[in-house]
Amino acid sequence: MASWDDDDWVGEPPEGRHSRDRAKPGFWASQRPLGLTAGAIGIVLLVLLAVWLAS
């Protein structure tokens, strides 16, 4: 068994963690949905296909 266990840390949280006062819960709410991005890419691909077939 290892002498050091990562689950038993005490003190400051590990790197990459933010305290509650620095967190921004609204960050994820303001992100655009994936469906909107996928739809835009699909429209661009359809336009490129139409241009390619027309030429």
GULO-726369 format. One line per field, with one value per residue: residue number from 1; x, y, z of N, C-alpha, C, O, CB in turn. Coordinates in steps of 0.05 Angstrom, whole numbers, plus 5000, padded with zeros to 4 digits. Atoms other than C-alpha are relative to their C-alpha. Glycine has a CB too. Example, Ala and Ser with C-alpha at 12.3 -4.5 7.8 and 13.67 -1.06 7.14 Angstrom:
seq <- (1 2)
n.c1 <- (5018 4984)
n.c2 <- (4976 4976)
n.c3 <- (5000 4999)
ca.c1 <- (5246 5273)
ca.c2 <- (4910 4979)
ca.c3 <- (5156 5143)
c.c1 <- (5018 4985)
c.c2 <- (5024 5022)
c.c3 <- (5000 5014)
o.c1 <- (5039 4995)
o.c2 <- (5024 5044)
o.c3 <- (5013 5018)
cb.c1 <- (4980 5009)
cb.c2 <- (5001 5009)
cb.c3 <- (5025 4971)
REM end
This chain:
seq <- (1 2 3 4 5 6 7 8 9 10 11 12 13 14 15 16 17 18 19 20 21 22 23 24 25 26 27 28 29 30 31 32 33 34 35 36 37 38 39 40 41 42 43 44 45 46 47 48 49 50 51 52 53 54 55)
n.c1 <- (5017 4985 4999 5014 5026 5010 5027 4998 4986 5011 4990 5009 5009 4981 5000 5022 5025 5006 5017 5028 5002 4989 5015 5019 5020 5013 4983 5010 5026 4998 4988 5020 5005 4985 5017 4997 4975 5003 5017 4985 4981 5015 5008 4976 4993 5019 4993 4976 5008 5015 4981 4983 5016 5007 4977)
n.c2 <- (4977 4976 4985 4974 5004 4975 4994 4990 4974 4980 4974 4989 5020 5006 4981 5002 4996 4972 4997 4992 4971 4995 5015 4985 5020 4992 5005 5022 4992 4982 5014 5006 5028 5015 5003 4976 5002 5022 4990 4981 5016 5014 4981 4993 5023 5001 4979 5008 5022 4989 4986 5020 5013 4980 4993)
n.c3 <- (5000 5002 4975 5004 5013 5011 4990 4972 4999 4981 5006 5025 5019 5022 5022 5019 4985 4993 4976 5006 5006 5027 5020 5015 5008 5025 5023 5016 5010 5023 5023 5022 5002 5020 5023 5016 5015 5020 5021 5016 5015 5020 5021 5016 5017 5022 5019 5015 5018 5022 5017 5014 5021 5020 5017)
ca.c1 <- (5000 5025 5047 5014 4941 4914 4844 4869 4895 4885 4892 4889 4851 4890 4908 4853 4800 4766 4737 4663 4675 4714 4665 4620 4557 4528 4586 4556 4487 4513 4544 4510 4478 4515 4455 4462 4534 4519 4463 4508 4561 4508 4483 4554 4566 4501 4520 4589 4558 4510 4566 4608 4551 4534 4604)
ca.c2 <- (5000 5069 5114 5176 5176 5231 5226 5247 5317 5373 5447 5481 5445 5413 5455 5470 5478 5545 5567 5583 5658 5653 5607 5634 5590 5632 5614 5549 5580 5631 5580 5571 5503 5450 5442 5514 5503 5436 5469 5525 5475 5435 5496 5515 5444 5445 5511 5485 5422 5463 5507 5446 5412 5476 5485)
ca.c3 <- (5000 4983 5040 5008 4989 4944 4974 5043 5025 5075 5063 4996 4941 4883 4823 4774 4828 4841 4907 4911 4910 4844 4809 4755 4752 4695 4650 4626 4619 4570 4524 4456 4447 4407 4361 4337 4318 4284 4245 4221 4199 4163 4125 4104 4079 4039 4007 3989 3960 3918 3892 3876 3838 3801 3774)
c.c1 <- (5018 4999 4986 4975 4989 4973 5001 5014 4985 5012 4989 4992 5021 4998 4977 4973 4996 4983 4973 4998 5011 4984 4980 4978 4986 5016 4989 4972 5002 5012 4979 4997 5015 4983 5001 5025 4999 4982 5014 5020 4986 4991 5024 5007 4980 5005 5024 4994 4985 5018 5017 4985 4993 5023 5009)
c.c2 <- (5025 5016 5027 4995 5027 5008 5012 5027 5018 5026 5011 4979 4996 5021 4996 5004 5030 5000 5010 5029 5007 4987 5018 4980 5008 4995 4979 5007 5018 4988 4994 4969 4987 4997 5024 4999 4978 5009 5019 4986 4985 5018 5007 4976 4997 5021 4993 4977 5011 5015 4980 4986 5019 5006 4977)
c.c3 <- (5000 5026 4997 4984 4992 5011 5028 5002 5020 4993 4974 4980 4978 4978 4981 5013 5006 5025 4992 4993 4973 4978 4986 4990 4974 4975 4981 4989 4976 4975 4979 4998 4977 4975 4981 4983 4979 4977 4981 4982 4978 4977 4982 4982 4977 4979 4984 4981 4976 4981 4984 4978 4978 4981 4982)
o.c1 <- (5038 4979 4979 4975 4985 4967 4980 5026 4961 5036 4965 5004 5039 4978 4968 4953 5016 4965 4969 4981 5004 4988 4969 4981 4976 5006 4987 4965 4983 5015 4956 5016 5021 4994 5000 5025 5009 4988 5011 5024 4996 4992 5021 5015 4988 5003 5025 5005 4989 5014 5022 4996 4990 5019 5027)
o.c2 <- (5026 5015 5040 4982 5045 5031 5023 5033 5017 5028 5009 4957 5013 5036 4973 5005 5043 4983 5020 5037 5028 4992 5037 4969 4991 4999 4983 4997 5019 5001 4986 4954 5000 4997 5021 5006 4982 5002 5018 4993 4983 5010 5009 4981 4990 5016 4996 4977 5001 5013 4984 4981 5010 5014 4979)
o.c3 <- (5014 5040 5017 4963 5008 5012 5037 5022 5023 4986 4970 4979 4974 4977 4977 4999 5012 5029 4970 4977 4962 4954 4998 4968 4959 4953 4957 4968 4960 4955 4986 5002 4956 4953 4957 4960 4956 4954 4957 4959 4955 4953 4958 4959 4955 4955 4960 4959 4953 4957 4961 4956 4955 4958 4966)
cb.c1 <- (4981 4990 5029 5019 4980 4998 4984 5015 5001 5006 5031 5022 4973 4995 5027 5001 4999 4986 5014 4982 5015 5029 4986 5013 4979 4993 5028 4999 4984 5017 5014 5010 4970 5008 4971 4999 5023 4989 4975 5014 5016 4976 4988 5023 5000 4971 5004 5022 4983 4978 5018 5011 4975 4990 5024)
cb.c2 <- (5000 5018 5005 5020 4985 4998 4974 4980 5012 4992 5000 5018 5008 4972 4999 4974 4982 5014 5019 4993 5016 4992 4976 5015 4997 5029 4992 4974 5014 5024 4974 5011 4994 4972 4996 5025 4994 4975 5013 5021 4981 4987 5026 5006 4974 5003 5027 4991 4979 5019 5019 4979 4988 5025 5008)
cb.c3 <- (5024 4977 5008 4984 5019 4970 5000 5017 4972 5030 4999 4988 4987 4989 4984 4986 5025 4977 5021 5024 5021 4999 5013 4976 5022 5002 5008 5015 5023 5009 5008 4973 4996 5011 5008 5017 5020 5014 5012 5018 5018 5012 5012 5019 5017 5011 5014 5020 5015 5011 5017 5021 5013 5012 5017)
REM end
